[in-house]
């Protein structure tokens, strides 16, 4: 794996605080978001690197491993296992002079070279019992808008330099995490691959507010429709619906459209409800005649 300096990607020093990393990530994520840079492959690649850097540096445990092992940080646990096993063998085998120095650091050698020399050579006492290591799990974020999450669709994301095409089920929730088995870091010595965990980040919508599987929306009606009643067309997520407004409807009145909300995750054909709050819009720029009619009405 090519080394990527995550601190350089986010434009922060190694001494950056958690808040500094969070602020830098949010600023860069907005700048390079695919929605703002359609059909820009370079911006999409940069966005993936920014997410990858944030996943590592915003996690204290992962950041510690990264600071210590660099590009091999994902194999830190494997190193610790190997070191413990090797130390155990040395204690059990009399006369084993030892071939490796397990003090801190590797004298400039890559950790990956260390593992290769320890478990990859044929023959020798250290190859008699090769240990299989499971690959490291990957963590990634996939950013969607509300309308994306409304329908089942395909998405392509780049993880560790590889394009992965996944199917996003309708009804996915903000913060929901799914696992793709075997899409993590490759295992070592025939060990299984790690897994890929994808966290979905769904942006707020300018029109609809989502609560679970229900949607909420404010809809304006004019004063005359509110007072006298009438028909009003409402735009829902799956099309337009004509509703009848009752006479003398007050501002803030709520109505429910059953089954016009958000799809229920992995339950085809099942939807939440849509709640509409009528907001009465008062007329402006009245003519003298209209003002006079309102005065007459107020005296009745």
C-alpha positions as CSV (number, residue, x, y, z in Angstrom):
1,X,0.0,0.0,0.0
2,X,1.4,3.4,-0.9
3,X,2.0,5.7,2.0
4,X,-0.5,8.6,2.3
5,X,0.4,11.3,4.8
6,X,-3.1,11.9,6.4
7,X,-1.9,15.0,8.1
8,X,-0.9,16.5,4.8
9,X,-4.2,15.5,3.3
10,X,-6.1,17.4,5.9
11,X,-3.6,20.2,6.0
12,X,-2.9,20.0,9.7
13,X,0.3,19.4,11.7
14,X,1.0,16.2,13.7
15,X,0.3,18.1,16.9
16,X,-3.2,19.1,15.7
17,X,-6.0,18.7,18.3
18,X,-9.2,16.7,17.7
19,X,-11.1,19.9,17.1
20,X,-8.5,21.1,14.6
21,X,-8.8,17.8,12.7
22,X,-12.6,18.0,12.8
23,X,-12.7,21.6,11.5
24,X,-10.2,20.8,8.7
25,X,-12.2,17.7,7.6
26,X,-15.5,19.6,7.5
27,X,-14.0,22.5,5.5
28,X,-12.3,20.2,2.9
29,X,-15.3,17.8,2.7
30,X,-17.6,20.6,1.7
31,X,-15.1,21.9,-0.9
32,X,-14.5,18.5,-2.6
33,X,-18.0,17.0,-2.1
34,X,-19.1,15.1,-5.3
35,X,-22.4,17.0,-5.3
36,X,-20.5,20.2,-5.8
37,X,-18.0,18.7,-8.3
38,X,-20.0,16.5,-10.6
39,X,-18.0,14.4,-13.1
40,X,-14.7,15.6,-11.5
41,X,-12.7,12.4,-11.0
42,X,-9.8,14.3,-9.2
43,X,-12.2,15.9,-6.8
44,X,-13.9,12.6,-6.1
45,X,-10.4,11.0,-5.4
46,X,-9.5,13.9,-3.1
47,X,-12.9,13.5,-1.3
48,X,-12.2,9.8,-0.7
49,X,-8.7,10.6,0.7
50,X,-10.1,13.2,3.0
51,X,-12.7,10.7,4.4
52,X,-10.0,8.1,4.8
53,X,-7.7,10.5,6.6
54,X,-10.5,11.6,8.9
55,X,-11.5,8.0,9.7
56,X,-7.9,7.4,10.9
57,X,-7.0,10.7,12.6
58,X,-10.3,11.3,14.3
59,X,-10.1,7.9,16.1
60,X,-7.6,8.2,19.0
61,X,-6.6,4.5,18.8
62,X,-6.1,4.4,15.1
63,X,-4.2,7.7,15.2
64,X,-1.8,6.3,17.8
65,X,-1.2,3.3,15.6
66,X,-0.7,5.5,12.5
67,X,1.8,7.7,14.3
68,X,3.8,4.7,15.4
69,X,3.7,2.4,12.4
70,X,3.1,4.8,9.5
71,X,1.7,3.1,6.4
72,X,1.7,-0.2,8.2
73,X,-0.6,1.0,11.0
74,X,-3.3,-1.4,10.1
75,X,-1.0,-4.3,10.9
76,X,-0.2,-3.1,14.4
77,X,-2.2,-5.8,16.1
78,X,-0.5,-8.4,13.9
79,X,2.9,-7.1,14.9
80,X,2.0,-7.4,18.6
81,X,0.8,-10.9,18.1
82,X,3.9,-11.9,16.2
83,X,6.1,-10.3,18.9
84,X,4.4,-12.1,21.7
85,X,4.6,-15.4,19.9
86,X,8.2,-14.9,19.0
87,X,9.1,-14.0,22.6
88,X,7.2,-17.1,23.8
89,X,9.2,-19.3,21.4
90,X,12.5,-17.7,22.6
91,X,11.7,-18.5,26.2
92,X,10.8,-22.1,25.4
93,X,13.6,-22.9,23.1
94,X,17.0,-23.2,24.9
95,X,19.9,-21.8,22.9
96,X,17.8,-19.8,20.5
97,X,20.0,-16.7,20.0
98,X,17.2,-14.8,18.3
99,X,17.3,-13.1,15.0
100,X,15.1,-10.1,15.6
101,X,15.4,-7.1,17.9
102,X,11.9,-6.4,19.4
103,X,12.9,-3.2,21.0
104,X,11.0,-0.1,19.9
105,X,11.5,0.8,16.2
106,X,12.9,-1.3,13.3
107,X,16.1,0.5,12.6
108,X,14.7,2.1,9.5
109,X,13.1,-1.1,8.1
110,X,9.4,-1.2,7.1
111,X,7.2,-3.2,9.4
112,X,5.9,-5.0,6.2
113,X,9.5,-6.1,5.5
114,X,9.8,-7.3,9.0
115,X,6.7,-9.5,8.7
116,X,7.8,-10.8,5.3
117,X,11.2,-11.8,6.6
118,X,9.6,-13.4,9.7
119,X,6.9,-15.4,8.0
120,X,7.8,-15.4,4.3
121,X,11.1,-17.1,4.1
122,X,11.2,-20.8,3.5
123,X,13.0,-23.1,5.9
124,X,14.5,-22.1,9.2
125,X,13.0,-22.5,12.7
126,X,10.6,-19.6,12.3
127,X,8.9,-21.1,9.3
128,X,7.9,-24.4,11.0
129,X,4.7,-23.0,12.2
130,X,3.5,-20.1,10.1
131,X,0.8,-18.0,11.7
132,X,-2.2,-16.9,9.7
133,X,-3.3,-13.3,10.3
134,X,-6.7,-11.9,9.5
135,X,-6.5,-8.6,7.6
136,X,-7.4,-5.3,9.2
137,X,-10.9,-4.0,8.9
138,X,-11.5,-0.8,6.8
139,X,-13.9,2.0,7.8
140,X,-15.4,4.3,5.2
141,X,-18.2,6.9,4.9
142,X,-20.7,7.3,2.1
143,X,-22.4,10.6,1.8
144,X,-26.0,10.8,0.4
145,X,-28.8,13.3,0.2
146,X,-32.3,12.4,1.3
147,X,-33.6,11.7,-2.1
148,X,-30.7,9.3,-2.7
149,X,-31.7,7.4,0.4
150,X,-35.3,7.3,-0.7
151,X,-34.7,4.8,-3.5
152,X,-32.6,1.6,-3.9
153,X,-29.7,2.5,-6.2
154,X,-26.1,1.7,-7.1
155,X,-23.1,3.7,-5.7
156,X,-19.4,3.4,-6.5
157,X,-16.9,4.3,-3.8
158,X,-13.1,4.2,-3.7
159,X,-11.5,2.4,-0.7
160,X,-7.8,1.9,-0.5
161,X,-7.4,2.8,-4.2
162,X,-10.0,0.3,-5.3
163,X,-13.5,1.1,-6.7
164,X,-16.3,-0.8,-5.0
165,X,-19.8,-0.8,-6.4
166,X,-22.5,-1.4,-3.9
167,X,-26.3,-1.4,-3.8
168,X,-27.7,1.1,-1.3
169,X,-31.2,-0.2,-0.1
170,X,-34.0,2.3,0.1
171,X,-34.7,3.6,3.6
172,X,-31.1,3.6,4.8
173,X,-30.7,5.9,7.9
174,X,-28.2,8.5,8.8
175,X,-25.4,6.9,10.8
176,X,-26.4,3.4,9.8
177,X,-23.4,1.1,9.3
178,X,-23.2,-2.0,7.0
179,X,-20.5,-4.6,6.7
180,X,-19.0,-5.9,3.4
181,X,-17.2,-9.1,4.4
182,X,-13.8,-9.6,2.9
183,X,-13.4,-6.1,1.5
184,X,-10.9,-5.0,4.1
185,X,-7.1,-5.4,4.1
186,X,-5.7,-8.7,2.7
187,X,-4.8,-11.3,5.3
188,X,-1.3,-12.6,5.7
189,X,0.1,-16.1,5.3
190,X,-3.2,-17.3,3.9
191,X,-5.3,-15.6,6.6
192,X,-8.8,-14.2,5.7
193,X,-9.3,-10.6,4.5
194,X,-10.6,-8.0,6.9
195,X,-14.1,-6.5,6.4
196,X,-15.2,-3.1,5.2
197,X,-17.6,-1.1,7.4
198,X,-19.5,1.7,5.6
199,X,-21.2,4.4,7.6
200,X,-23.9,6.3,5.8
201,X,-24.0,10.1,6.2
202,X,-27.3,11.6,5.0
203,X,-27.4,15.4,4.6
204,X,-30.4,17.4,5.9
205,X,-33.0,18.2,3.2
206,X,-34.1,21.8,2.6
207,X,-37.8,20.8,2.4
208,X,-38.4,17.6,4.3
209,X,-37.6,16.7,7.8
210,X,-37.2,13.0,8.5
211,X,-38.0,11.3,11.8
212,X,-37.6,7.5,11.5
213,X,-39.8,6.5,8.5
214,X,-42.0,9.6,8.7
215,X,-41.5,12.8,6.8
216,X,-42.6,16.3,7.9
217,X,-43.1,19.3,5.7
218,X,-44.4,22.9,6.0
219,X,-46.8,23.9,3.2
220,X,-48.0,27.5,2.5
221,X,-51.6,28.3,1.7
222,X,-53.0,31.8,1.0
223,X,-55.4,33.5,3.4
224,X,-58.4,33.0,1.1
225,X,-58.0,29.3,0.8
226,X,-57.5,29.0,4.6
227,X,-60.7,31.0,5.3
228,X,-63.0,29.6,2.5
229,X,-61.4,26.2,1.9
230,X,-60.3,24.8,-1.5
231,X,-57.9,22.5,-3.2
232,X,-54.1,22.7,-2.8
233,X,-51.5,20.6,-4.6
234,X,-48.7,19.2,-2.4
235,X,-45.4,17.9,-3.8
236,X,-44.5,14.6,-2.1
237,X,-41.3,12.5,-2.5
238,X,-43.1,10.3,-5.1
239,X,-45.2,12.8,-6.9
240,X,-47.9,15.5,-6.5
241,X,-51.1,15.0,-4.5
242,X,-54.2,17.2,-4.5
243,X,-55.6,17.9,-1.0
244,X,-58.8,19.6,0.1
245,X,-58.2,22.4,2.7
246,X,-61.1,22.7,5.1
247,X,-62.7,26.2,5.5
248,X,-61.3,28.2,8.5
249,X,-58.1,26.2,8.6
250,X,-55.7,27.7,11.2
251,X,-52.0,28.2,10.6
252,X,-50.1,25.3,12.2
253,X,-52.9,22.8,11.5
254,X,-51.4,19.3,10.7
255,X,-52.7,16.7,8.3
256,X,-51.4,13.2,7.7
257,X,-50.9,11.4,4.4
258,X,-50.7,7.7,5.2
259,X,-48.0,5.8,3.3
260,X,-46.5,8.9,1.7
261,X,-43.4,9.1,4.0
262,X,-40.1,7.3,3.8
263,X,-39.6,3.7,2.7
264,X,-39.0,1.2,5.5
265,X,-35.5,-0.3,5.3
266,X,-35.6,-3.7,3.5
267,X,-39.4,-3.9,3.6
268,X,-40.4,-3.4,0.0
269,X,-43.7,-1.5,-0.4
270,X,-43.8,-0.3,3.2
271,X,-43.7,3.4,3.9
272,X,-44.0,5.8,6.8
273,X,-46.4,8.7,6.8
274,X,-46.1,12.3,5.6
275,X,-47.2,15.0,8.0
276,X,-48.1,18.4,6.5
277,X,-48.3,21.6,8.5
278,X,-50.4,24.3,6.9
279,X,-48.7,27.7,7.1
280,X,-51.2,30.5,6.3
281,X,-49.5,33.3,4.2
282,X,-51.0,36.7,4.8
283,X,-51.4,38.9,1.7
284,X,-49.1,41.9,1.2
285,X,-49.2,45.0,-1.0
286,X,-52.9,45.4,-0.6
287,X,-54.8,48.1,-2.7
288,X,-56.8,50.8,-1.0
289,X,-60.0,48.9,-2.0
290,X,-58.8,45.7,-0.5
291,X,-57.8,47.4,2.7
292,X,-61.3,49.0,2.9
293,X,-62.9,45.6,2.4
294,X,-60.9,44.2,5.4
295,X,-62.0,47.3,7.5
296,X,-65.6,46.6,6.7
297,X,-65.1,42.9,7.5
298,X,-63.5,43.8,10.9
299,X,-66.6,45.8,11.9
300,X,-69.0,42.9,11.2
